[in-house]
Amino acid sequence: MNSEKEIRPVLELKELKKSFGDNHVLRGFNLRLFEGENLVVMGKSGSGKSVMIKCLVGLMQADSGSIRIKEQDITVLGQNELDILRTEIGFLFQGSALYDSMTVRENLEFPLRRHKVKLNIQESNEVLVREALENVGLEDAIDLMPAELSGGMKRRVALARALILKPKIILYDEPTTGLDPITSKEIIQLMRTIQKKYGTSSLIITHDVDCARVISNRIILLVDGINYIEGTYQELIRSEDPKVKAFFKH
């Protein structure tokens, strides 16, 4: 008898395909994210990383393939079921995507107003907002407007918004893009701290090799529309495959 318990992924993509006319962006992409893991997906510009994550969160419909989150196939869920499942997923958008006309407080309250009743959360909005800002070290920025924040502060506020419903899965779309090297290191360290504090499972889309080196438990290279190779950072940097070496050369 096999005594080993099968470890099931919290997120799984199988044979995901997406084309735009004759441009076959995803050609059968596969991915599995496990509980408590930091999984990095790397690929050159135009490789399909953003298309993949948009399909994953429902902003774009895949041509074929399955997307399972916590063993539920999101491609067959109704809108109400999908909305409930989305409360368990935090999404840090590329460029932060804060609402310019809202204060930091109002930006963080936005997902609460939409989902809090469904989740039966008892804490007040004020408590949840301040806790989220404390997690990213920006308690004093609560009443500032986005225009008053630096790029690094905006990214922190966006991360606080992604965390406010205390999701089990966080998706990061290019979390260090546009930031200076020092601020990038601060954001990467913050991501590690949050993962340890909440035990989140994180899928990180990035072309930042330093980010991948520091944050990843495992890396997948998206090349020619498929998961070309996967492994740890140390395994991949030792590869003699020219397509793999191209990502890690300095």
N, C-alpha and C positions, 0 to 999 in steps of 0.2 A: 504494500500500500504506500502511495506517495504521501509523505507527511508534510511536504512543503506546501504552504498556502500560496496560491497564486496572488501576486501583487497586481491589482488592477489600476490602470491609469485614471487620473481625475479628468484628463482631457485627451482625446484621441482623434486624429484625422486619418482617414483611410482613403487612399486612391483619389485624392482631391484633384479635380481638373477644372481649369478655367481658361477660356480663350476669348480673345477679342478679334473677331474676323479670322485672319490667317495667323495671328500672333498667339501661339499656344504658350501661355505664361506658366500655368501649372499643368504638369503632364502625368499626374499620379503621385502627388506628394503625400508622404506618410509621416506622422509624428505622434509620439506618446509622451505625455507629461505626468510624472508620478508625484504623489503627495510629498510636500516639503522640499521639492526639487527646484533648482534654478536651471532652466533649460534655455540655452541661447541658440537662436537661429541666425546665421550669417549668410550673406549673399551680396553680390555686387549690385549697384544701382540698376533697377529694371529687371531684377531676377525674379520678382514675384513676392517678395517679403510682405509688402504692404497689401497686395491683393489677398494673400493668404490670411492675414490678420483681419482684413475687412470681411472676408467670408466667415471667419471664425466668430465675429461679433454680430453678424447679420446685416452689416452695412452693404454687402454685396452677395449675390447668390451664386454659388458654385454651379458649374455645368453638371457635374456628377461627383460621386464620392459621398462619404459620410463624415459628420462632425458630431462627436459624442462628448458631452460634458457631464461628468458624474453619472455615466452610463445612460444618459438620455440623448437620443438622436435629435439635435435641434432642428434638423431639416424637416421634421414631421410634427413639431410642436405647434400648438395654437398660440396666438399672440399673448394671451394671459399667462400661459405656462412659460412662454419664452421670457416674458417680463420678470416673472418670479425667479427664474434661473439666472437672469442677468444680475440680480441683486447679489449673487454670490461671486461675481466677477468684477474686479476693479480694472479700469483701463486708463493708463497714462498715455494720452495722445501725444504724438509727435508735435513739438511746438507748444505744448501745454494746453492750448485751446480753452483758455479762460474766457468768460464773458466780460468784455471790456466795460460794459455799462453797469456791472454789478461789483459791489465791494467783495473783499475776500470772504467775509462772513456769508454774503448772499450766494457766492459761487459754491461754497461748501453746503449751504442749506438746500441747494437745488435738487440733488439726488434724494435728500431726506424728504422733501415735500412730495416727491413722486412715489417713493417706495416705503417710507417709514410705517405707514398704517398696515401694509401687507405683511411686513416683518414683525409687527407687534412689538416694536422697540419702545421701551418705557422711558428711557432717559430723554431729557429735554434736548431740543436742538442746540441750545447754548452749550450744554455739557458735551455733546458729541462734537460740535465744531471746535471747541477749545481743546478737547482731547486729541483730535486729529491734528490740529496745528502744533500742539505740544510734541507730538510724535516727529514732526519735521523741524522743530526748533523755531517756529514763527508765531508764537503766541501774541507778540506785540503788533503783528501786521493785520489783525482781525478786521479793522475798519479802513484799511487802505484800499485804493483802487488799483487794478492791474497796471495802469500806466505809471504808478509810483513804485513798482517793484523792478528789481534787476532780473535778468534772465534766469539766474539761479534761483531767486526767490519765487519766480513764477512757476518754475519746475517743481519746487517744494510744495507750493500751494496746490498745484495740479495733483501731486502725489497724495497730499492730505485729502483732497476730494475723492481720489480713487479708493482711499482707505476708510472713508467715513462710515460705510455700511459694514465694515469689518469682513470683507470678502475672503473666501478661501483660496481664490485664484486671482493673480494679478497679471495683466498683460501690459508689457512695456514696449511702446513703439519708439525706437531710437531715443532712449532716455537721456543721452549725453550730447545729442546733435545740437550744434550752435553754441555750446558752452565752452569757456576757456578750460585749459587742462586742470587747474586747481579746483574750479567749481565742478567739473566732471568727476573728479576723485571724490568730492564731498557727496555728490548724488549717488555714486556707486556705493560708498560706505553706508549711506542712509538706506539704500535698498537692502544691503546685507543685514543691517540692524533690524529693519522691519521684518525681514524673513525669519530671523531668529526669534524675535519677540512674538510674532503671531503664527509662526509655522506655516506661512503661506506657500503655495506652489506658484512659481513665477515662470512665465514665458517671456523671454526678452528678445526683441528684434533689434539687431544692431550691426553696424559695420565697424564699430570701435573695438579694435583688437585688445586694447588694455582693459576695456569694460568686460569683454568676454573672458579674459585671463583671470580677472579678480572675482567675478560674480558667478561664473558657470560651474555647475556640477557636470554638465554634459553640453556638447556643442553639436549642432546639425548644420552642415553646409548645404544651402539650396543652390544647386547648379543645374542649368538646363531643365528647370521645372520640376526636379525631383530632389528627394533627400539623398544627395550624392554620397555623403559619408557622415558618420557620427562617431563621437568619442570624447574623451576628456581633452582639455587644452593641451596637456603634455603629450597625449597620444597623437594629436593632429599636427603639432609642430614638428614631430619626428617623421611625418609622412614624406615620402619621396615623390608622391604623385604631383605633377606640375600644377594641376588645378587646385590642389590643396595648398601647396607651397605659396601660390600667388596670394593667398589671403593673409599669410603670416610673415611675409618678407618685410624687412624694415629698411 
